[in-house]
């Protein structure tokens, strides 16, 4: 699988490095990646991945970069 350098909604996250998914009933919701058009750099050309718990409604974020 290759890393998708784009924003994503749903499906599966696209990690730069080996990914870590949260424990429990969290489902992947969306990914925001570095984007030169809007001058956004997530750490070092990376991404932010957001998950939401199906039962509690809590959110968690994971950041991934080179």
SULZI-V46351 format. One line per field, one symbol per residue. ss: DSSP state (H for helix, E for strand, L for the rest). psi: psi as a letter, one per 40 degrees, with the letter a starting at -180 (. if undefined). burial: I if it has 16 or more other ideal C-beta (glycine too) atoms within 10 Angstrom, else O. A space follows every 50 residues. Layout:
BEGIN
ss=???
psi=???
burial=???
END
This chain:
BEGIN
ss=LLLLLLLEELLLLLLLLLLLLLLLLEEEEEEEELEHHHLELLLLLLEEEE EEELLLLLEEEEEELL
psi=hihhfiiihabiihidahihiiiafhihdihhiihddefhhhcgfaihhh ihhdddeiiiihihi.
burial=OOIOOOOIOOOOIIIIOOOOOIOOOIOIOOIIIIOOOOOOOIOOOIIIIO IIOOOOOOOOOIOIOO
END
